[in-house]
Amino acid sequence: MIDLYSWATPNGRKISIMLEEVGLPYMLYPIDITKGAQFKPEFVAISPYSKIPVIIDHEGPEGRPYTVFESGAILFYLAEKTGKLLPPEARARYNVLQWLMLQMGGIGPMFGQLHHFRRYAPDKIPYAIERYTREAKRLYLVLEHRLQEHDFLTGNYSIADIATFPWVARHEWQGMELNEFPNVKRWFNIVAGRPAVQRGMALPSGA
């Protein structure tokens, strides 16, 4: 059994999608970040950065409980644990890891900043909105060009697609129109149609 500490954010939903895809049993513990639950001492004890998601695998390495924080690391851990969604061959494996790292270092931070300045900042700062909108569009074009040649980001469905999908799912928050990126739209609709993705995106319920 895996304990999943998460909330209804793109990073949180990466892991609920992954757990649904690989079929591992898990228990969800919602961490309401809108009420500061991520800063409670009991959560900080398992997440030094006070961020969701976190998992505790009660059957971790050597059969002992193991805690993993940071969504990219969790995806990698679960893929290795199950032998799914991360190919064993070196070239294919590193292709997946490159696109996973692009999401972690580019898509997530840039889209996240755009969400903040468009939706949450108390003052609308045109420079910030323009800067992150421009960078978000550039990243959409990177995805568009990649998906022009591939059904998924690395040929076959993988943790790179799982990591990227929940961020693209909030394209309206970013002021992006998927019709401008037909290959991204095709990919998005295919991934959105997967039952495991639908279940994972619905968690935590009520959030």
Accessible surface in RSA format (square Angstrom, percent):
REM  Atomic radii and reference values for relative SASA: ProtOr
REM  Chains: A
REM  Algorithm: Lee & Richards
REM  Probe-radius: 1.40
REM  Slices: 20
REM RES _ NUM      All-atoms   Total-Side   Main-Chain    Non-polar    All polar
REM                ABS   REL    ABS   REL    ABS   REL    ABS   REL    ABS   REL
RES MET A   1    98.70  51.1  77.59  51.4  21.11  50.3  78.24  66.5  20.46  27.1
RES ILE A   2     3.39   1.9   3.39   2.5   0.00   0.0   3.39   2.4   0.00   0.0
RES ASP A   3    15.67  11.0  15.67  15.6   0.00   0.0   0.00   0.0  15.67  15.6
RES LEU A   4     0.07   0.0   0.07   0.0   0.00   0.0   0.07   0.0   0.00   0.0
RES TYR A   5    41.36  19.3  41.36  23.5   0.00   0.0  17.99  13.5  23.37  28.8
RES SER A   6     2.61   2.2   2.61   3.5   0.00   0.0   1.05   2.2   1.56   2.2
RES TRP A   7    40.11  16.1  39.88  19.3   0.22   0.5  30.38  16.2   9.72  15.8
RES ALA A   8    11.87  10.9   6.16   9.5   5.71  13.0   6.16   8.7   5.71  15.1
RES THR A   9    24.77  17.6  24.77  25.1   0.00   0.0  23.82  32.0   0.96   1.4
RES PRO A  10     6.12   4.5   5.05   4.6   1.07   3.9   5.89   4.9   0.23   1.4
RES ASN A  11    50.26  34.7  50.10  48.4   0.16   0.4   2.47   5.9  47.79  46.2
RES GLY A  12     0.20   0.2   0.00   N/A   0.20   0.2   0.07   0.2   0.13   0.3
RES ARG A  13    40.84  17.1  40.71  20.8   0.13   0.3   1.66   2.3  39.17  23.7
RES LYS A  14     0.76   0.4   0.76   0.5   0.00   0.0   0.00   0.0   0.76   0.8
RES ILE A  15     0.00   0.0   0.00   0.0   0.00   0.0   0.00   0.0   0.00   0.0
RES SER A  16     2.12   1.8   2.12   2.8   0.00   0.0   1.31   2.8   0.80   1.1
RES ILE A  17     0.67   0.4   0.67   0.5   0.00   0.0   0.67   0.5   0.00   0.0
RES MET A  18     0.00   0.0   0.00   0.0   0.00   0.0   0.00   0.0   0.00   0.0
RES LEU A  19     0.67   0.4   0.00   0.0   0.67   1.7   0.00   0.0   0.67   1.8
RES GLU A  20    39.90  22.9  30.29  22.9   9.61  22.9   2.19   4.2  37.71  30.8
RES GLU A  21    35.15  20.2  10.31   7.8  24.84  59.2   1.23   2.4  33.92  27.7
RES VAL A  22     7.62   5.0   0.00   0.0   7.62  18.4   0.48   0.4   7.15  19.4
RES GLY A  23    60.66  74.8   0.00   N/A  60.66  74.8  33.12  90.9  27.54  61.7
RES LEU A  24    36.12  20.1  31.38  22.4   4.74  11.9  31.58  22.2   4.54  12.2
RES PRO A  25    81.04  59.1  69.55  63.4  11.49  41.8  80.77  66.7   0.26   1.6
RES TYR A  26    44.37  20.7  20.54  11.7  23.83  62.0  18.43  13.8  25.94  32.0
RES MET A  27    98.57  51.0  97.89  64.8   0.68   1.6  65.87  56.0  32.70  43.3
RES LEU A  28    39.93  22.2  22.97  16.4  16.97  42.7  22.97  16.1  16.97  45.7
RES TYR A  29    90.65  42.3  90.09  51.3   0.56   1.5  60.05  45.1  30.60  37.7
RES PRO A  30    77.98  56.8  57.60  52.5  20.39  74.1  57.60  47.6  20.39 126.7
RES ILE A  31    19.99  11.4  19.73  14.7   0.25   0.6  19.99  14.4   0.00   0.0
RES ASP A  32    29.60  20.7  28.24  28.1   1.36   3.2  15.71  37.0  13.89  13.9
RES ILE A  33    56.42  32.1  44.03  32.8  12.39  29.9  44.03  31.7  12.39  33.6
RES THR A  34   107.45  76.4  67.80  68.7  39.66  94.5  67.09  90.1  40.37  61.0
RES LYS A  35   170.39  83.1 135.17  82.9  35.22  83.9  90.35  81.3  80.04  85.3
RES GLY A  36    26.19  32.3   0.00   N/A  26.19  32.3  17.23  47.3   8.96  20.1
RES ALA A  37    15.75  14.5  14.37  22.2   1.38   3.1  14.48  20.4   1.28   3.4
RES GLN A  38    23.54  13.2  23.54  17.2   0.00   0.0   1.88   4.0  21.67  16.4
RES PHE A  39   133.30  66.7 116.35  72.1  16.95  44.1 116.85  70.8  16.45  47.1
RES LYS A  40   109.05  53.2 106.60  65.4   2.46   5.9  55.32  49.8  53.73  57.2
RES PRO A  41   108.18  78.8  98.03  89.4  10.15  36.9 103.24  85.2   4.94  30.7
RES GLU A  42   121.75  69.9 104.16  78.8  17.59  41.9  69.29 134.0  52.46  42.8
RES PHE A  43     6.57   3.3   4.39   2.7   2.17   5.7   6.57   4.0   0.00   0.0
RES VAL A  44    54.53  35.9  50.53  45.7   4.00   9.6  50.53  43.9   4.00  10.9
RES ALA A  45    84.72  77.9  42.86  66.1  41.86  95.2  55.35  77.9  29.37  77.8
RES ILE A  46    34.73  19.8  29.39  21.9   5.34  12.9  32.92  23.7   1.81   4.9
RES SER A  47     0.91   0.8   0.91   1.2   0.00   0.0   0.00   0.0   0.91   1.3
RES PRO A  48    92.57  67.5  64.87  59.1  27.70 100.7  68.40  56.5  24.17 150.2
RES TYR A  49   143.90  67.2 131.93  75.1  11.96  31.1  93.99  70.6  49.91  61.5
RES SER A  50    15.76  13.3  13.78  18.4   1.99   4.6   4.46   9.5  11.31  15.8
RES LYS A  51   109.51  53.4 106.65  65.4   2.86   6.8  49.91  44.9  59.61  63.5
RES ILE A  52    17.74  10.1   6.66   5.0  11.08  26.7   6.99   5.0  10.76  29.2
RES PRO A  53     2.66   1.9   2.02   1.8   0.64   2.3   2.02   1.7   0.64   4.0
RES VAL A  54     0.00   0.0   0.00   0.0   0.00   0.0   0.00   0.0   0.00   0.0
RES ILE A  55     0.00   0.0   0.00   0.0   0.00   0.0   0.00   0.0   0.00   0.0
RES ILE A  56    26.57  15.1  26.57  19.8   0.00   0.0  26.57  19.1   0.00   0.0
RES ASP A  57     1.20   0.8   1.20   1.2   0.00   0.0   0.00   0.0   1.20   1.2
RES HIS A  58    78.35  42.8  68.38  47.5   9.97  25.5  52.37  54.0  25.98  30.2
RES GLU A  59   116.62  67.0 110.41  83.5   6.20  14.8  30.23  58.5  86.39  70.5
RES GLY A  60     8.32  10.3   0.00   N/A   8.32  10.3   2.09   5.7   6.23  13.9
RES PRO A  61    60.66  44.2  45.71  41.7  14.95  54.4  57.70  47.6   2.97  18.4
RES GLU A  62   143.29  82.3  95.53  72.3  47.75 113.7  65.00 125.7  78.28  63.9
RES GLY A  63    57.71  71.2   0.00   N/A  57.71  71.2  29.35  80.5  28.36  63.5
RES ARG A  64   147.08  61.8 146.40  74.6   0.68   1.6  58.32  79.7  88.76  53.8
RES PRO A  65    88.09  64.2  68.63  62.6  19.46  70.7  68.93  56.9  19.16 119.1
RES TYR A  66   107.87  50.4 104.78  59.6   3.10   8.1  60.64  45.6  47.23  58.2
RES THR A  67    51.64  36.7  34.53  35.0  17.10  40.8  18.92  25.4  32.72  49.5
RES VAL A  68    14.38   9.5  11.92  10.8   2.46   5.9  14.38  12.5   0.00   0.0
RES PHE A  69    80.76  40.4  75.79  46.9   4.96  12.9  75.79  46.0   4.96  14.2
RES GLU A  70    73.06  41.9  66.98  50.7   6.08  14.5  34.00  65.8  39.07  31.9
RES SER A  71     4.54   3.8   2.61   3.5   1.93   4.4   0.38   0.8   4.15   5.8
RES GLY A  72     3.20   3.9   0.00   N/A   3.20   3.9   2.64   7.2   0.56   1.3
RES ALA A  73    50.25  46.2  35.70  55.1  14.55  33.1  43.43  61.2   6.82  18.1
RES ILE A  74     0.00   0.0   0.00   0.0   0.00   0.0   0.00   0.0   0.00   0.0
RES LEU A  75     0.00   0.0   0.00   0.0   0.00   0.0   0.00   0.0   0.00   0.0
RES PHE A  76    62.66  31.3  62.66  38.8   0.00   0.0  62.66  38.0   0.00   0.0
RES TYR A  77    36.39  17.0  32.58  18.5   3.81   9.9  33.51  25.2   2.88   3.5
RES LEU A  78     0.00   0.0   0.00   0.0   0.00   0.0   0.00   0.0   0.00   0.0
RES ALA A  79     1.18   1.1   0.00   0.0   1.18   2.7   0.00   0.0   1.18   3.1
RES GLU A  80    95.12  54.6  66.84  50.6  28.28  67.3  24.54  47.5  70.58  57.6
RES LYS A  81    82.08  40.0  42.99  26.4  39.09  93.1  38.34  34.5  43.74  46.6
RES THR A  82    35.80  25.5   7.58   7.7  28.22  67.3  15.97  21.4  19.83  30.0
RES GLY A  83    63.77  78.6   0.00   N/A  63.77  78.6  32.57  89.4  31.20  69.9
RES LYS A  84   100.48  49.0  96.10  59.0   4.38  10.4  63.83  57.5  36.65  39.0
RES LEU A  85    38.96  21.7  22.58  16.2  16.38  41.2  28.66  20.1  10.30  27.7
RES LEU A  86    12.27   6.8   1.34   1.0  10.92  27.5   1.61   1.1  10.65  28.7
RES PRO A  87    36.64  26.7  30.03  27.4   6.61  24.0  36.31  30.0   0.33   2.0
RES PRO A  88   110.34  80.4  88.77  80.9  21.58  78.4  91.13  75.2  19.21 119.4
RES GLU A  89   109.16  62.7 100.81  76.3   8.36  19.9  65.85 127.4  43.32  35.4
RES ALA A  90    64.54  59.3  54.02  83.4  10.52  23.9  57.03  80.3   7.50  19.9
RES ARG A  91   209.38  87.9 201.30 102.6   8.08  19.2  78.42 107.2 130.96  79.4
RES ALA A  92    36.62  33.7  33.01  50.9   3.61   8.2  34.99  49.3   1.64   4.3
RES ARG A  93    51.14  21.5  51.14  26.1   0.00   0.0  12.92  17.7  38.23  23.2
RES TYR A  94   132.69  62.0 132.62  75.5   0.07   0.2  84.47  63.5  48.22  59.4
RES ASN A  95    60.71  41.9  60.41  58.4   0.31   0.7   1.24   3.0  59.47  57.5
RES VAL A  96     2.20   1.5   2.20   2.0   0.00   0.0   2.20   1.9   0.00   0.0
RES LEU A  97    33.27  18.5  33.12  23.7   0.16   0.4  33.27  23.4   0.00   0.0
RES GLN A  98   113.87  63.7 102.24  74.7  11.63  27.7  41.69  88.8  72.17  54.7
RES TRP A  99    40.52  16.3  38.62  18.7   1.90   4.5  27.87  14.9  12.65  20.5
RES LEU A 100     0.87   0.5   0.87   0.6   0.00   0.0   0.87   0.6   0.00   0.0
RES MET A 101   105.24  54.5  99.55  65.9   5.70  13.6  66.34  56.4  38.90  51.5
RES LEU A 102    53.16  29.6  46.07  33.0   7.08  17.8  52.42  36.8   0.73   2.0
RES GLN A 103     0.92   0.5   0.92   0.7   0.00   0.0   0.00   0.0   0.92   0.7
RES MET A 104    50.36  26.1  35.90  23.8  14.46  34.4  37.02  31.5  13.33  17.7
RES GLY A 105    59.34  73.2   0.00   N/A  59.34  73.2  35.27  96.8  24.08  53.9
RES GLY A 106    12.97  16.0   0.00   N/A  12.97  16.0  12.17  33.4   0.81   1.8
RES ILE A 107     1.50   0.9   1.50   1.1   0.00   0.0   1.50   1.1   0.00   0.0
RES GLY A 108     6.21   7.7   0.00   N/A   6.21   7.7   5.32  14.6   0.89   2.0
RES PRO A 109    54.94  40.0  42.79  39.0  12.14  44.1  54.33  44.9   0.60   3.8
RES MET A 110    44.50  23.0  44.50  29.4   0.00   0.0  37.38  31.8   7.11   9.4
RES PHE A 111     0.00   0.0   0.00   0.0   0.00   0.0   0.00   0.0   0.00   0.0
RES GLY A 112    23.55  29.0   0.00   N/A  23.55  29.0  16.81  46.1   6.74  15.1
RES GLN A 113    75.58  42.3  74.92  54.8   0.66   1.6   7.41  15.8  68.17  51.7
RES LEU A 114     0.00   0.0   0.00   0.0   0.00   0.0   0.00   0.0   0.00   0.0
RES HIS A 115    10.56   5.8  10.56   7.3   0.00   0.0   5.65   5.8   4.91   5.7
RES HIS A 116    79.56  43.5  78.92  54.9   0.64   1.6  48.37  49.9  31.19  36.3
RES PHE A 117    35.54  17.8  35.47  22.0   0.07   0.2  35.47  21.5   0.07   0.2
RES ARG A 118    90.78  38.1  73.74  37.6  17.05  40.6   7.50  10.2  83.29  50.5
RES ARG A 119   115.44  48.5  84.96  43.3  30.48  72.6  18.73  25.6  96.71  58.6
RES TYR A 120   129.79  60.6 106.07  60.3  23.72  61.7  90.64  68.1  39.16  48.3
RES ALA A 121    10.23   9.4   3.63   5.6   6.61  15.0   3.63   5.1   6.61  17.5
RES PRO A 122   130.03  94.8  90.48  82.5  39.55 143.8 102.32  84.5  27.71 172.2
RES ASP A 123   100.45  70.4  96.31  95.9   4.14   9.8  27.11  63.8  73.34  73.1
RES LYS A 124   118.88  58.0  95.85  58.8  23.03  54.8  89.24  80.3  29.64  31.6
RES ILE A 125    77.61  44.2  76.61  57.1   1.00   2.4  77.56  55.9   0.05   0.1
RES PRO A 126   103.87  75.7  97.60  89.0   6.26  22.8 102.47  84.6   1.40   8.7
RES TYR A 127   155.44  72.6 149.51  85.1   5.94  15.4 119.13  89.5  36.31  44.8
RES ALA A 128     8.41   7.7   7.98  12.3   0.44   1.0   8.41  11.8   0.00   0.0
RES ILE A 129    40.85  23.2  40.85  30.4   0.00   0.0  40.85  29.4   0.00   0.0
RES GLU A 130   110.23  63.3 104.21  78.8   6.03  14.3  38.94  75.3  71.30  58.2
RES ARG A 131    97.78  41.1  96.11  49.0   1.67   4.0  15.24  20.8  82.54  50.0
RES TYR A 132    32.47  15.2  32.47  18.5   0.00   0.0   3.89   2.9  28.58  35.2
RES THR A 133    42.22  30.0  42.22  42.8   0.00   0.0  40.92  55.0   1.29   2.0
RES ARG A 134   139.13  58.4 131.12  66.8   8.01  19.1  75.41 103.1  63.71  38.6
RES GLU A 135    42.72  24.5  41.64  31.5   1.08   2.6  12.34  23.9  30.38  24.8
RES ALA A 136     0.00   0.0   0.00   0.0   0.00   0.0   0.00   0.0   0.00   0.0
RES LYS A 137    93.54  45.6  93.54  57.4   0.00   0.0  44.27  39.8  49.28  52.5
RES ARG A 138   130.36  54.7 128.02  65.3   2.33   5.6  59.79  81.7  70.56  42.8
RES LEU A 139     3.98   2.2   3.72   2.7   0.26   0.7   3.72   2.6   0.26   0.7
RES TYR A 140     0.00   0.0   0.00   0.0   0.00   0.0   0.00   0.0   0.00   0.0
RES LEU A 141    71.34  39.7  71.34  51.0   0.00   0.0  71.34  50.1   0.00   0.0
RES VAL A 142    48.78  32.1  44.30  40.1   4.48  10.8  47.04  40.9   1.74   4.7
RES LEU A 143     0.83   0.5   0.83   0.6   0.00   0.0   0.83   0.6   0.00   0.0
RES GLU A 144    16.66   9.6  16.66  12.6   0.00   0.0  11.61  22.4   5.05   4.1
RES HIS A 145   112.25  61.3 107.52  74.7   4.73  12.1  67.78  69.9  44.47  51.7
RES ARG A 146    54.22  22.8  48.25  24.6   5.97  14.2  12.30  16.8  41.92  25.4
RES LEU A 147     2.73   1.5   0.43   0.3   2.29   5.8   0.43   0.3   2.29   6.2
RES GLN A 148   124.90  69.8  97.79  71.5  27.12  64.6  18.95  40.3 105.95  80.4
RES GLU A 149   138.41  79.5 104.66  79.2  33.75  80.4  39.07  75.6  99.34  81.1
RES HIS A 150    55.25  30.2  46.86  32.6   8.39  21.5  41.54  42.8  13.70  15.9
RES ASP A 151    92.41  64.7  88.43  88.0   3.98   9.4   9.81  23.1  82.59  82.4
RES PHE A 152    30.81  15.4  30.81  19.1   0.00   0.0  30.81  18.7   0.00   0.0
RES LEU A 153     0.90   0.5   0.90   0.6   0.00   0.0   0.90   0.6   0.00   0.0
RES THR A 154    24.73  17.6   2.33   2.4  22.40  53.4   1.73   2.3  23.00  34.8
RES GLY A 155    29.88  36.9   0.00   N/A  29.88  36.9  21.16  58.1   8.73  19.5
RES ASN A 156   121.87  84.0 119.74 115.7   2.13   5.1  29.33  70.6  92.53  89.4
RES TYR A 157    24.30  11.3  12.48   7.1  11.82  30.7  12.39   9.3  11.90  14.7
RES SER A 158     2.40   2.0   2.40   3.2   0.00   0.0   2.40   5.1   0.00   0.0
RES ILE A 159     0.00   0.0   0.00   0.0   0.00   0.0   0.00   0.0   0.00   0.0
RES ALA A 160     0.00   0.0   0.00   0.0   0.00   0.0   0.00   0.0   0.00   0.0
RES ASP A 161     0.00   0.0   0.00   0.0   0.00   0.0   0.00   0.0   0.00   0.0
RES ILE A 162     0.73   0.4   0.00   0.0   0.73   1.8   0.73   0.5   0.00   0.0
RES ALA A 163     0.00   0.0   0.00   0.0   0.00   0.0   0.00   0.0   0.00   0.0
RES THR A 164     0.82   0.6   0.82   0.8   0.00   0.0   0.08   0.1   0.74   1.1
RES PHE A 165     5.97   3.0   5.97   3.7   0.00   0.0   5.97   3.6   0.00   0.0
RES PRO A 166     1.79   1.3   0.33   0.3   1.46   5.3   0.33   0.3   1.46   9.1
RES TRP A 167    18.34   7.4  18.34   8.9   0.00   0.0  18.34   9.8   0.00   0.0
RES VAL A 168     0.00   0.0   0.00   0.0   0.00   0.0   0.00   0.0   0.00   0.0
RES ALA A 169    29.37  27.0   8.44  13.0  20.93  47.6   8.44  11.9  20.93  55.4
RES ARG A 170    43.50  18.3  41.42  21.1   2.08   5.0  11.46  15.7  32.04  19.4
RES HIS A 171    30.08  16.4  30.08  20.9   0.00   0.0  16.40  16.9  13.69  15.9
RES GLU A 172   133.33  76.5 118.85  89.9  14.49  34.5  39.35  76.1  93.99  76.7
RES TRP A 173    60.31  24.2  57.37  27.8   2.94   6.9  39.44  21.0  20.86  33.8
RES GLN A 174     0.08   0.0   0.00   0.0   0.08   0.2   0.00   0.0   0.08   0.1
RES GLY A 175    46.94  57.9   0.00   N/A  46.94  57.9  17.23  47.3  29.71  66.5
RES MET A 176    16.28   8.4   8.00   5.3   8.28  19.7   4.11   3.5  12.17  16.1
RES GLU A 177    88.62  50.9  86.62  65.5   1.99   4.7  33.93  65.6  54.68  44.6
RES LEU A 178    10.81   6.0  10.50   7.5   0.31   0.8  10.50   7.4   0.31   0.8
RES ASN A 179    94.00  64.8  72.43  70.0  21.57  51.9  25.77  62.0  68.23  65.9
RES GLU A 180   102.22  58.7  75.40  57.0  26.82  63.9  37.80  73.1  64.42  52.6
RES PHE A 181     2.05   1.0   2.05   1.3   0.00   0.0   2.05   1.2   0.00   0.0
RES PRO A 182    82.98  60.5  75.63  68.9   7.35  26.7  77.66  64.1   5.31  33.0
RES ASN A 183    33.74  23.3  33.28  32.2   0.46   1.1   0.46   1.1  33.28  32.2
RES VAL A 184     0.00   0.0   0.00   0.0   0.00   0.0   0.00   0.0   0.00   0.0
RES LYS A 185    77.39  37.8  77.39  47.5   0.00   0.0  42.87  38.6  34.52  36.8
RES ARG A 186    80.51  33.8  72.97  37.2   7.54  18.0  69.65  95.2  10.86   6.6
RES TRP A 187     0.58   0.2   0.58   0.3   0.00   0.0   0.58   0.3   0.00   0.0
RES PHE A 188    29.03  14.5  29.03  18.0   0.00   0.0  29.03  17.6   0.00   0.0
RES ASN A 189    82.31  56.8  70.97  68.6  11.34  27.3  25.77  62.0  56.54  54.6
RES ILE A 190    79.07  45.0  68.02  50.7  11.05  26.6  74.98  54.0   4.09  11.1
RES VAL A 191     0.37   0.2   0.37   0.3   0.00   0.0   0.37   0.3   0.00   0.0
RES ALA A 192    31.03  28.5  25.68  39.6   5.35  12.2  26.22  36.9   4.81  12.7
RES GLY A 193    46.17  56.9   0.00   N/A  46.17  56.9  27.75  76.1  18.42  41.3
RES ARG A 194    76.20  32.0  73.98  37.7   2.22   5.3  15.88  21.7  60.32  36.6
RES PRO A 195    87.53  63.8  86.20  78.6   1.32   4.8  87.14  71.9   0.39   2.4
RES ALA A 196     8.62   7.9   7.39  11.4   1.23   2.8   7.39  10.4   1.23   3.3
RES VAL A 197     1.57   1.0   1.57   1.4   0.00   0.0   1.57   1.4   0.00   0.0
RES GLN A 198   100.22  56.0  88.21  64.5  12.01  28.6  35.85  76.3  64.37  48.8
RES ARG A 199   118.00  49.5 110.58  56.4   7.42  17.7  64.33  87.9  53.67  32.5
RES GLY A 200     0.00   0.0   0.00   N/A   0.00   0.0   0.00   0.0   0.00   0.0
RES MET A 201    43.22  22.4  37.61  24.9   5.60  13.3  37.83  32.2   5.39   7.1
RES ALA A 202    62.47  57.4  45.17  69.7  17.30  39.4  55.81  78.6   6.66  17.6
RES LEU A 203    39.76  22.1  38.93  27.9   0.83   2.1  38.93  27.3   0.83   2.2
RES PRO A 204     4.99   3.6   3.34   3.0   1.64   6.0   3.34   2.8   1.64  10.2
RES SER A 205    97.75  82.6  74.28  99.1  23.47  54.1  41.11  87.5  56.64  79.3
RES GLY A 206    90.99 112.2   0.00   N/A  90.99 112.2  45.00 123.5  45.99 103.0
RES ALA A 207    58.35  53.7   0.54   0.8  57.81 131.5  27.25  38.4  31.10  82.4
END  Absolute sums over single chains surface
CHAIN  1 A    10440.5       8532.3       1908.3       5970.4       4470.1
END  Absolute sums over all chains
TOTAL         10440.5       8532.3       1908.3       5970.4       4470.1
